[in-house]
Amino acid sequence: MSRVVSRSLSAASGMLGGALAGVIFKQVWKFASGKEEAPQATSEEYGWREVMVAAAVQGAIFGMVKAAIDRSAAQSIHRATGK
């Protein structure tokens, strides 16, 4: 597979993964906290603890989604090319 195609697919899957992680995070946050919106780091109405917990949860979800997409892409490329 050419580098251009590979990089294009990687960029597209990264954007899709970021969007998917955002949707998952919003649902998890709403379920866990009962609030519609997660705290923003610059918001005055939330303390350090709530902002840091939200950031940690968001990072964990993003990392898991990225790993799942990367793993799936690697397996698909291996099946298609044998490499």
N, CA, C and O atoms as a printed pandas DataFrame, in Angstrom:
     atom_number atom_name residue_name chain_id  residue_number  x_coord  y_coord  z_coord
0              1         N          MET        A               1    0.856   -1.172    0.000
1              2        CA          MET        A               1    0.000    0.000    0.000
2              3         C          MET        A               1    0.901    1.234    0.000
3              4         O          MET        A               1    1.904    1.278    0.713
4              5         N          SER        A               2    0.544    2.220   -0.793
5              6        CA          SER        A               2    1.397    3.402   -0.883
6              7         C          SER        A               2    1.327    4.225    0.397
7              8         O          SER        A               2    0.369    4.138    1.166
8              9         N          ARG        A               3    2.350    5.010    0.597
9             10        CA          ARG        A               3    2.410    5.844    1.800
10            11         C          ARG        A               3    1.290    6.875    1.832
11            12         O          ARG        A               3    0.738    7.157    2.896
12            13         N          VAL        A               4    0.955    7.433    0.687
13            14        CA          VAL        A               4   -0.094    8.459    0.630
14            15         C          VAL        A               4   -1.425    7.871    1.068
15            16         O          VAL        A               4   -2.145    8.476    1.863
16            17         N          VAL        A               5   -1.754    6.694    0.554
17            18        CA          VAL        A               5   -3.014    6.044    0.915
18            19         C          VAL        A               5   -3.003    5.681    2.395
19            20         O          VAL        A               5   -3.993    5.892    3.095
20            21         N          SER        A               6   -1.903    5.145    2.865
21            22        CA          SER        A               6   -1.785    4.751    4.260
22            23         C          SER        A               6   -1.946    5.950    5.193
23            24         O          SER        A               6   -2.652    5.871    6.198
24            25         N          ARG        A               7   -1.296    7.045    4.860
25            26        CA          ARG        A               7   -1.399    8.247    5.708
26            27         C          ARG        A               7   -2.793    8.856    5.659
27            28         O          ARG        A               7   -3.296    9.361    6.662
28            29         N          SER        A               8   -3.413    8.803    4.485
29            30        CA          SER        A               8   -4.781    9.328    4.357
30            31         C          SER        A               8   -5.751    8.513    5.195
31            32         O          SER        A               8   -6.603    9.068    5.889
32            33         N          LEU        A               9   -5.619    7.199    5.128
33            34        CA          LEU        A               9   -6.481    6.333    5.931
34            35         C          LEU        A               9   -6.228    6.538    7.417
35            36         O          LEU        A               9   -7.158    6.519    8.222
36            37         N          SER        A              10   -4.986    6.729    7.768
37            38        CA          SER        A              10   -4.634    6.954    9.169
38            39         C          SER        A              10   -5.239    8.262    9.678
39            40         O          SER        A              10   -5.771    8.313   10.787
40            41         N          ALA        A              11   -5.158    9.309    8.871
41            42        CA          ALA        A              11   -5.730   10.597    9.265
42            43         C          ALA        A              11   -7.248   10.498    9.392
43            44         O          ALA        A              11   -7.834   11.010   10.346
44            45         N          ALA        A              12   -7.871    9.846    8.435
45            46        CA          ALA        A              12   -9.330    9.703    8.472
46            47         C          ALA        A              12   -9.767    8.878    9.679
47            48         O          ALA        A              12  -10.736    9.229   10.352
48            49         N          SER        A              13   -9.066    7.794    9.954
49            50        CA          SER        A              13   -9.441    6.962   11.098
50            51         C          SER        A              13   -9.184    7.707   12.410
51            52         O          SER        A              13   -9.909    7.507   13.385
52            53         N          GLY        A              14   -8.167    8.556   12.442
53            54        CA          GLY        A              14   -7.899    9.360   13.631
54            55         C          GLY        A              14   -9.013   10.356   13.908
55            56         O          GLY        A              14   -9.415   10.542   15.057
56            57         N          MET        A              15   -9.510   10.994   12.861
57            58        CA          MET        A              15  -10.616   11.945   13.039
58            59         C          MET        A              15  -11.891   11.222   13.458
59            60         O          MET        A              15  -12.613   11.682   14.344
60            61         N          LEU        A              16  -12.161   10.101   12.823
61            62        CA          LEU        A              16  -13.335    9.311   13.175
62            63         C          LEU        A              16  -13.225    8.819   14.619
63            64         O          LEU        A              16  -14.198    8.864   15.372
64            65         N          GLY        A              17  -12.054    8.356   14.994
65            66        CA          GLY        A              17  -11.830    7.882   16.361
66            67         C          GLY        A              17  -11.997    8.975   17.386
67            68         O          GLY        A              17  -12.575    8.746   18.449
68            69         N          GLY        A              18  -11.497   10.173   17.085
69            70        CA          GLY        A              18  -11.658   11.299   17.991
70            71         C          GLY        A              18  -13.122   11.667   18.202
71            72         O          GLY        A              18  -13.560   11.952   19.316
72            73         N          ALA        A              19  -13.867   11.651   17.093
73            74        CA          ALA        A              19  -15.297   11.957   17.189
74            75         C          ALA        A              19  -16.031   10.886   17.987
75            76         O          ALA        A              19  -16.873   11.198   18.828
76            77         N          LEU        A              20  -15.712    9.630   17.720
77            78        CA          LEU        A              20  -16.336    8.521   18.434
78            79         C          LEU        A              20  -16.002    8.574   19.926
79            80         O          LEU        A              20  -16.877    8.369   20.768
80            81         N          ALA        A              21  -14.747    8.846   20.248
81            82        CA          ALA        A              21  -14.341    8.953   21.657
82            83         C          ALA        A              21  -15.083   10.086   22.353
83            84         O          ALA        A              21  -15.467    9.954   23.515
84            85         N          GLY        A              22  -15.287   11.195   21.655
85            86        CA          GLY        A              22  -16.026   12.309   22.229
86            87         C          GLY        A              22  -17.460   11.945   22.559
87            88         O          GLY        A              22  -17.971   12.317   23.616
88            89         N          VAL        A              23  -18.110   11.221   21.662
89            90        CA          VAL        A              23  -19.491   10.786   21.886
90            91         C          VAL        A              23  -19.561    9.818   23.067
91            92         O          VAL        A              23  -20.443    9.931   23.918
92            93         N          ILE        A              24  -18.632    8.875   23.112
93            94        CA          ILE        A              24  -18.609    7.899   24.208
94            95         C          ILE        A              24  -18.368    8.617   25.535
95            96         O          ILE        A              24  -19.039    8.337   26.529
96            97         N          PHE        A              25  -17.407    9.544   25.548
97            98        CA          PHE        A              25  -17.101   10.268   26.783
98            99         C          PHE        A              25  -18.310   11.045   27.289
99           100         O          PHE        A              25  -18.594   11.029   28.487
100          101         N          LYS        A              26  -19.022   11.721   26.400
101          102        CA          LYS        A              26  -20.200   12.485   26.833
102          103         C          LYS        A              26  -21.239   11.582   27.477
103          104         O          LYS        A              26  -21.847   11.955   28.480
104          105         N          GLN        A              27  -21.449   10.395   26.910
105          106        CA          GLN        A              27  -22.425    9.468   27.476
106          107         C          GLN        A              27  -21.950    8.920   28.819
107          108         O          GLN        A              27  -22.738    8.816   29.759
108          109         N          VAL        A              28  -20.676    8.573   28.916
109          110        CA          VAL        A              28  -20.130    8.061   30.172
110          111         C          VAL        A              28  -20.212    9.141   31.248
111          112         O          VAL        A              28  -20.602    8.856   32.380
112          113         N          TRP        A              29  -19.850   10.371   30.908
113          114        CA          TRP        A              29  -19.877   11.450   31.890
114          115         C          TRP        A              29  -21.296   11.706   32.363
115          116         O          TRP        A              29  -21.537   11.886   33.557
116          117         N          LYS        A              30  -22.242   11.721   31.419
117          118        CA          LYS        A              30  -23.637   11.964   31.773
118          119         C          LYS        A              30  -24.143   10.876   32.719
119          120         O          LYS        A              30  -24.845   11.169   33.687
120          121         N          PHE        A              31  -23.793    9.641   32.442
121          122        CA          PHE        A              31  -24.202    8.515   33.290
122          123         C          PHE        A              31  -23.554    8.587   34.671
123          124         O          PHE        A              31  -24.226    8.406   35.686
124          125         N          ALA        A              32  -22.252    8.853   34.704
125          126        CA          ALA        A              32  -21.507    8.834   35.967
126          127         C          ALA        A              32  -21.808   10.034   36.867
127          128         O          ALA        A              32  -21.864    9.896   38.089
128          129         N          SER        A              33  -22.001   11.203   36.267
129          130        CA          SER        A              33  -22.153   12.410   37.079
130          131         C          SER        A              33  -23.586   12.933   37.139
131          132         O          SER        A              33  -23.938   13.705   38.032
132          133         N          GLY        A              34  -24.398   12.511   36.192
133          134        CA          GLY        A              34  -25.761   13.033   36.132
134          135         C          GLY        A              34  -25.838   14.422   35.527
135          136         O          GLY        A              34  -26.902   15.041   35.526
136          137         N          LYS        A              35  -24.724   14.918   35.015
137          138        CA          LYS        A              35  -24.671   16.251   34.410
138          139         C          LYS        A              35  -24.527   16.122   32.898
139          140         O          LYS        A              35  -23.893   15.191   32.402
140          141         N          GLU        A              36  -25.119   17.059   32.177
141          142        CA          GLU        A              36  -25.082   17.028   30.713
142          143         C          GLU        A              36  -23.677   17.270   30.161
143          144         O          GLU        A              36  -23.245   16.602   29.222
144          145         N          GLU        A              37  -22.974   18.231   30.754
145          146        CA          GLU        A              37  -21.668   18.630   30.234
146          147         C          GLU        A              37  -20.557   18.309   31.220
147          148         O          GLU        A              37  -20.725   18.434   32.434
148          149         N          ALA        A              38  -19.418   17.892   30.676
149          150        CA          ALA        A              38  -18.235   17.668   31.507
150          151         C          ALA        A              38  -17.615   19.021   31.835
151          152         O          ALA        A              38  -17.767   19.969   31.066
152          153         N          PRO        A              39  -16.921   19.126   32.961
153          154        CA          PRO        A              39  -16.306   20.404   33.316
154          155         C          PRO        A              39  -15.159   20.749   32.367
155          156         O          PRO        A              39  -14.378   19.885   31.966
156          157         N          GLN        A              40  -15.080   22.005   32.027
157          158        CA          GLN        A              40  -13.963   22.503   31.228
158          159         C          GLN        A              40  -12.857   22.923   32.191
159          160         O          GLN        A              40  -13.142   23.371   33.301
160          161         N          ALA        A              41  -11.626   22.787   31.786
161          162        CA          ALA        A              41  -10.496   23.129   32.650
162          163         C          ALA        A              41  -10.503   24.600   33.042
163          164         O          ALA        A              41   -9.994   24.955   34.105
164          165         N          THR        A              42  -11.067   25.453   32.211
165          166        CA          THR        A              42  -11.063   26.891   32.486
166          167         C          THR        A              42  -12.310   27.369   33.223
167          168         O          THR        A              42  -12.430   28.552   33.540
168          169         N          SER        A              43  -13.238   26.453   33.495
169          170        CA          SER        A              43  -14.485   26.833   34.151
170          171         C          SER        A              43  -14.265   27.103   35.632
171          172         O          SER        A              43  -13.599   26.331   36.323
172          173         N          GLU        A              44  -14.822   28.193   36.107
173          174        CA          GLU        A              44  -14.685   28.589   37.514
174          175         C          GLU        A              44  -15.618   27.798   38.433
175          176         O          GLU        A              44  -15.381   27.735   39.640
176          177         N          GLU        A              45  -16.653   27.207   37.891
177          178        CA          GLU        A              45  -17.663   26.552   38.739
178          179         C          GLU        A              45  -17.278   25.144   39.197
179          180         O          GLU        A              45  -17.993   24.548   40.003
180          181         N          TYR        A              46  -16.177   24.608   38.707
181          182        CA          TYR        A              46  -15.745   23.269   39.098
182          183         C          TYR        A              46  -14.407   23.346   39.812
183          184         O          TYR        A              46  -13.587   24.222   39.535
184          185         N          GLY        A              47  -14.199   22.414   40.737
185          186        CA          GLY        A              47  -12.928   22.345   41.444
186          187         C          GLY        A              47  -11.915   21.500   40.681
187          188         O          GLY        A              47  -12.223   20.886   39.660
188          189         N          TRP        A              48  -10.708   21.490   41.210
189          190        CA          TRP        A              48   -9.623   20.721   40.596
190          191         C          TRP        A              48   -9.982   19.248   40.462
191          192         O          TRP        A              48   -9.742   18.630   39.425
192          193         N          ARG        A              49  -10.552   18.701   41.508
193          194        CA          ARG        A              49  -10.825   17.262   41.518
194          195         C          ARG        A              49  -11.743   16.868   40.360
195          196         O          ARG        A              49  -11.437   15.930   39.623
196          197         N          GLU        A              50  -12.849   17.565   40.197
197          198        CA          GLU        A              50  -13.794   17.202   39.146
198          199         C          GLU        A              50  -13.192   17.411   37.748
199          200         O          GLU        A              50  -13.427   16.609   36.845
200          201         N          VAL        A              51  -12.428   18.472   37.576
201          202        CA          VAL        A              51  -11.785   18.725   36.285
202          203         C          VAL        A              51  -10.764   17.630   35.972
203          204         O          VAL        A              51  -10.700   17.150   34.840
204          205         N          MET        A              52   -9.970   17.236   36.963
205          206        CA          MET        A              52   -8.945   16.217   36.733
206          207         C          MET        A              52   -9.566   14.837   36.489
207          208         O          MET        A              52   -9.074   14.084   35.649
208          209         N          VAL        A              53  -10.620   14.503   37.199
209          210        CA          VAL        A              53  -11.300   13.225   36.971
210          211         C          VAL        A              53  -11.873   13.186   35.562
211          212         O          VAL        A              53  -11.737   12.181   34.863
212          213         N          ALA        A              54  -12.508   14.268   35.142
213          214        CA          ALA        A              54  -13.067   14.327   33.793
214          215         C          ALA        A              54  -11.964   14.163   32.742
215          216         O          ALA        A              54  -12.147   13.449   31.756
216          217         N          ALA        A              55  -10.834   14.815   32.949
217          218        CA          ALA        A              55   -9.725   14.718   32.003
218          219         C          ALA        A              55   -9.161   13.300   31.949
219          220         O          ALA        A              55   -8.838   12.801   30.871
220          221         N          ALA        A              56   -9.045   12.654   33.097
221          222        CA          ALA        A              56   -8.522   11.285   33.140
222          223         C          ALA        A              56   -9.462   10.310   32.437
223          224         O          ALA        A              56   -9.015    9.445   31.685
224          225         N          VAL        A              57  -10.746   10.448   32.679
225          226        CA          VAL        A              57  -11.731    9.567   32.031
226          227         C          VAL        A              57  -11.718    9.801   30.527
227          228         O          VAL        A              57  -11.735    8.851   29.745
228          229         N          GLN        A              58  -11.688   11.062   30.128
229          230        CA          GLN        A              58  -11.672   11.385   28.699
230          231         C          GLN        A              58  -10.410   10.820   28.032
231          232         O          GLN        A              58  -10.487   10.267   26.934
232          233         N          GLY        A              59   -9.270   10.954   28.678
233          234        CA          GLY        A              59   -8.019   10.424   28.130
234          235         C          GLY        A              59   -8.029    8.908   28.014
235          236         O          GLY        A              59   -7.546    8.353   27.027
236          237         N          ALA        A              60   -8.580    8.240   29.020
237          238        CA          ALA        A              60   -8.651    6.775   28.979
238          239         C          ALA        A              60   -9.555    6.307   27.846
239          240         O          ALA        A              60   -9.227    5.358   27.134
240          241         N          ILE        A              61  -10.681    6.967   27.681
241          242        CA          ILE        A              61  -11.601    6.581   26.603
242          243         C          ILE        A              61  -10.963    6.845   25.249
243          244         O          ILE        A              61  -11.054    6.005   24.354
244          245         N          PHE        A              62  -10.321    7.995   25.080
245          246        CA          PHE        A              62   -9.659    8.298   23.819
246          247         C          PHE        A              62   -8.577    7.267   23.513
247          248         O          PHE        A              62   -8.472    6.796   22.381
248          249         N          GLY        A              63   -7.776    6.916   24.510
249          250        CA          GLY        A              63   -6.716    5.930   24.310
250          251         C          GLY        A              63   -7.246    4.563   23.909
251          252         O          GLY        A              63   -6.673    3.892   23.050
252          253         N          MET        A              64   -8.343    4.153   24.537
253          254        CA          MET        A              64   -8.926    2.851   24.201
254          255         C          MET        A              64   -9.501    2.855   22.784
255          256         O          MET        A              64   -9.319    1.889   22.044
256          257         N          VAL        A              65  -10.186    3.920   22.403
257          258        CA          VAL        A              65  -10.750    4.002   21.051
258          259         C          VAL        A              65   -9.628    4.022   20.021
259          260         O          VAL        A              65   -9.714    3.339   19.000
260          261         N          LYS        A              66   -8.574    4.798   20.276
261          262        CA          LYS        A              66   -7.447    4.863   19.344
262          263         C          LYS        A              66   -6.778    3.503   19.197
263          264         O          LYS        A              66   -6.452    3.091   18.084
264          265         N          ALA        A              67   -6.571    2.809   20.296
265          266        CA          ALA        A              67   -5.949    1.487   20.240
266          267         C          ALA        A              67   -6.826    0.503   19.470
267          268         O          ALA        A              67   -6.316   -0.301   18.690
268          269         N          ALA        A              68   -8.127    0.561   19.679
269          270        CA          ALA        A              68   -9.038   -0.339   18.970
270          271         C          ALA        A              68   -9.018   -0.070   17.475
271          272         O          ALA        A              68   -9.013   -1.009   16.678
272          273         N          ILE        A              69   -9.007    1.195   17.083
273          274        CA          ILE        A              69   -8.971    1.536   15.659
274          275         C          ILE        A              69   -7.638    1.149   15.047
275          276         O          ILE        A              69   -7.605    0.570   13.961
276          277         N          ASP        A              70   -6.540    1.455   15.718
277          278        CA          ASP        A              70   -5.212    1.097   15.215
278          279         C          ASP        A              70   -5.062   -0.414   15.071
279          280         O          ASP        A              70   -4.526   -0.901   14.075
280          281         N          ARG        A              71   -5.535   -1.148   16.068
281          282        CA          ARG        A              71   -5.442   -2.608   16.028
282          283         C          ARG        A              71   -6.271   -3.181   14.883
283          284         O          ARG        A              71   -5.824   -4.079   14.170
284          285         N          SER        A              72   -7.467   -2.662   14.717
285          286        CA          SER        A              72   -8.336   -3.117   13.636
286          287         C          SER        A              72   -7.715   -2.818   12.272
287          288         O          SER        A              72   -7.760   -3.655   11.372
288          289         N          ALA        A              73   -7.143   -1.637   12.121
289          290        CA          ALA        A              73   -6.492   -1.273   10.855
290          291         C          ALA        A              73   -5.300   -2.173   10.577
291          292         O          ALA        A              73   -5.104   -2.612    9.443
292          293         N          ALA        A              74   -4.507   -2.450   11.596
293          294        CA          ALA        A              74   -3.337   -3.320   11.413
294          295         C          ALA        A              74   -3.755   -4.721   10.989
295          296         O          ALA        A              74   -3.132   -5.314   10.108
296          297         N          GLN        A              75   -4.795   -5.250   11.603
297          298        CA          GLN        A              75   -5.277   -6.576   11.224
298          299         C          GLN        A              75   -5.828   -6.577    9.806
299          300         O          GLN        A              75   -5.608   -7.534    9.063
300          301         N          SER        A              76   -6.528   -5.543    9.422
301          302        CA          SER        A              76   -7.081   -5.453    8.071
302          303         C          SER        A              76   -5.964   -5.379    7.028
303          304         O          SER        A              76   -6.037   -6.031    5.987
304          305         N          ILE        A              77   -4.941   -4.591    7.310
305          306        CA          ILE        A              77   -3.814   -4.487    6.387
306          307         C          ILE        A              77   -3.083   -5.817    6.287
307          308         O          ILE        A              77   -2.681   -6.228    5.199
308          309         N          HIS        A              78   -2.911   -6.486    7.416
309          310        CA          HIS        A              78   -2.238   -7.786    7.414
310          311         C          HIS        A              78   -3.024   -8.801    6.572
311          312         O          HIS        A              78   -2.440   -9.545    5.784
312          313         N          ARG        A              79   -4.342   -8.825    6.745
313          314        CA          ARG        A              79   -5.165   -9.749    5.952
314          315         C          ARG        A              79   -5.094   -9.415    4.469
315          316         O          ARG        A              79   -5.053  -10.318    3.634
316          317         N          ALA        A              80   -5.080   -8.120    4.131
317          318        CA          ALA        A              80   -5.094   -7.709    2.739
318          319         C          ALA        A              80   -3.745   -7.919    2.047
319          320         O          ALA        A              80   -3.692   -8.254    0.864
320          321         N          THR        A              81   -2.660   -7.721    2.794
321          322        CA          THR        A              81   -1.343   -7.775    2.171
322          323         C          THR        A              81   -0.489   -8.964    2.591
323          324         O          THR        A              81    0.491   -9.295    1.923
324          325         N          GLY        A              82   -0.854   -9.598    3.683
325          326        CA          GLY        A              82   -0.044  -10.700    4.207
326          327         C          GLY        A              82    1.192  -10.214    4.952
327          328         O          GLY        A              82    2.049  -11.019    5.317
328          329         N          LYS        A              83    1.292   -8.927    5.180
329          330        CA          LYS        A              83    2.461   -8.366    5.889
330          331         C          LYS        A              83    2.060   -7.821    7.219
331          332         O          LYS        A              83    2.903   -7.310    7.956
